[in-house]
Amino acid sequence: IGRRLLRVEDLMHHGDDLPVVGPDTALRDAIYEMSRQGLGITAVVDREGRLMGCISDGDLRRLLERESDPLQRSAGEVMRPAPRTIAPTELASAALQRMESFRITSLFVVDGERLLGIVHLHDLWRLELF
């Protein structure tokens, strides 16, 4: 039962494991950051570490369908604003419920607007919450 009471902060990727870029980052470098972390998403943050938006694999696919040369753009130009978030003190089960509700695979962990980490569906699968 203890495993079911884990908090998001106990599971989240943070520090060097957190895929994050600035708004002025070239899209090519943002894609590299997404690939380096293997989560299929990267956060876009301002200089103070506040979450501005995100870019996911799906966002990239849709961008490629719309534009002939998207690699000339910056992360800030193509990011999706207002990504889904969760507080670090929320339970892992709440994160799973939120992901299922929004049909997403990642939630950004924030303290107010400041990005702390990211929790991915695979992190929750390991807990066998379902």
C-alpha positions as CSV (number, residue, x, y, z in Angstrom):
1,I,0.0,0.0,0.0
2,G,2.9,2.4,0.6
3,R,3.8,2.3,-3.1
4,R,0.3,3.7,-3.9
5,L,0.9,6.7,-1.6
6,L,4.0,7.9,-3.3
7,R,4.0,11.6,-4.2
8,V,4.8,13.0,-7.6
9,E,8.0,14.6,-6.3
10,D,9.2,11.0,-5.5
11,L,8.9,9.9,-9.1
12,M,9.6,13.0,-11.2
13,H,12.5,13.5,-13.5
14,H,14.5,16.6,-12.5
15,G,17.9,18.2,-12.7
16,D,19.9,16.8,-15.7
17,D,17.1,14.3,-16.4
18,L,14.6,17.1,-17.1
19,P,14.1,18.0,-20.8
20,V,14.1,21.7,-20.8
21,V,15.0,24.5,-23.2
22,G,14.6,28.3,-23.4
23,P,12.3,30.1,-25.7
24,D,15.2,31.3,-28.0
25,T,16.5,27.8,-28.4
26,A,16.6,26.7,-32.0
27,L,14.0,24.0,-32.8
28,R,16.7,21.6,-33.9
29,D,18.3,21.9,-30.4
30,A,14.9,21.4,-28.7
31,I,14.4,18.2,-30.7
32,Y,17.8,17.1,-29.6
33,E,16.8,17.7,-26.0
34,M,13.6,15.7,-26.4
35,S,15.6,12.8,-27.9
36,R,18.3,13.0,-25.2
37,Q,15.8,12.5,-22.4
38,G,13.6,10.0,-24.3
39,L,10.3,11.3,-22.9
40,G,8.9,12.6,-26.1
41,I,8.5,16.2,-24.8
42,T,10.5,19.2,-23.6
43,A,9.5,22.1,-21.4
44,V,10.1,25.7,-22.5
45,V,11.0,27.9,-19.6
46,D,12.0,31.6,-19.1
47,R,15.2,32.7,-17.5
48,E,13.6,32.5,-14.0
49,G,12.6,28.8,-14.6
50,R,9.0,29.6,-15.1
51,L,7.1,27.1,-17.3
52,M,6.1,28.9,-20.5
53,G,5.0,26.0,-22.7
54,C,6.1,22.7,-24.1
55,I,6.9,20.9,-27.3
56,S,5.9,17.2,-27.8
57,D,6.5,14.7,-30.4
58,G,2.9,15.2,-31.6
59,D,3.4,18.9,-31.8
60,L,6.4,18.3,-34.0
61,R,4.5,16.0,-36.3
62,R,1.7,18.5,-36.7
63,L,4.2,21.3,-37.3
64,L,5.9,19.2,-40.1
65,E,2.5,18.8,-41.8
66,R,1.9,22.6,-41.8
67,E,5.3,24.0,-42.6
68,S,7.9,23.3,-45.2
69,D,10.9,24.4,-43.1
70,P,10.1,24.4,-39.4
71,L,13.7,24.0,-38.3
72,Q,14.2,27.7,-38.9
73,R,12.0,28.5,-35.9
74,S,12.7,28.8,-32.2
75,A,11.2,26.8,-29.4
76,G,9.2,29.8,-28.2
77,E,7.7,30.2,-31.6
78,V,6.4,26.7,-31.9
79,M,5.7,25.8,-28.2
80,R,2.2,25.0,-27.0
81,P,1.4,27.4,-24.1
82,A,-0.2,26.3,-20.9
83,P,0.9,22.7,-20.6
84,R,-0.8,20.4,-18.1
85,T,0.8,20.5,-14.7
86,I,0.7,19.0,-11.2
87,A,2.0,20.0,-7.8
88,P,4.9,18.0,-6.4
89,T,2.9,17.0,-3.3
90,E,0.1,15.4,-5.3
91,L,-0.2,11.6,-5.1
92,A,1.0,9.5,-8.0
93,S,-2.5,8.1,-8.3
94,A,-3.7,11.7,-8.9
95,A,-1.1,12.1,-11.7
96,L,-2.3,8.9,-13.3
97,Q,-5.9,10.0,-13.1
98,R,-5.1,13.4,-14.6
99,M,-3.1,11.8,-17.5
100,E,-5.9,9.5,-18.3
101,S,-8.5,12.3,-18.1
102,F,-6.5,14.5,-20.6
103,R,-5.2,11.5,-22.6
104,I,-1.6,12.6,-22.2
105,T,1.6,10.8,-21.2
106,S,3.4,13.6,-19.2
107,L,2.7,16.2,-16.6
108,F,5.0,19.0,-15.7
109,V,5.6,19.3,-12.0
110,V,5.5,22.9,-10.8
111,D,5.6,25.0,-7.7
112,G,3.4,27.9,-8.7
113,E,4.9,28.7,-12.1
114,R,8.4,27.4,-11.4
115,L,9.2,24.1,-13.2
116,L,10.5,21.4,-10.8
117,G,10.3,18.3,-12.9
118,I,8.2,16.1,-15.1
119,V,6.4,12.8,-14.4
120,H,5.8,10.4,-17.3
121,L,3.2,7.7,-17.6
122,H,5.9,5.0,-17.7
123,D,7.0,6.2,-14.2
124,L,3.5,5.4,-13.0
125,W,3.2,2.1,-14.8
126,R,6.1,0.8,-12.7
127,L,4.0,1.4,-9.6
128,E,1.3,-0.9,-10.9
129,L,-1.4,1.6,-9.9
130,F,-3.8,0.0,-12.4
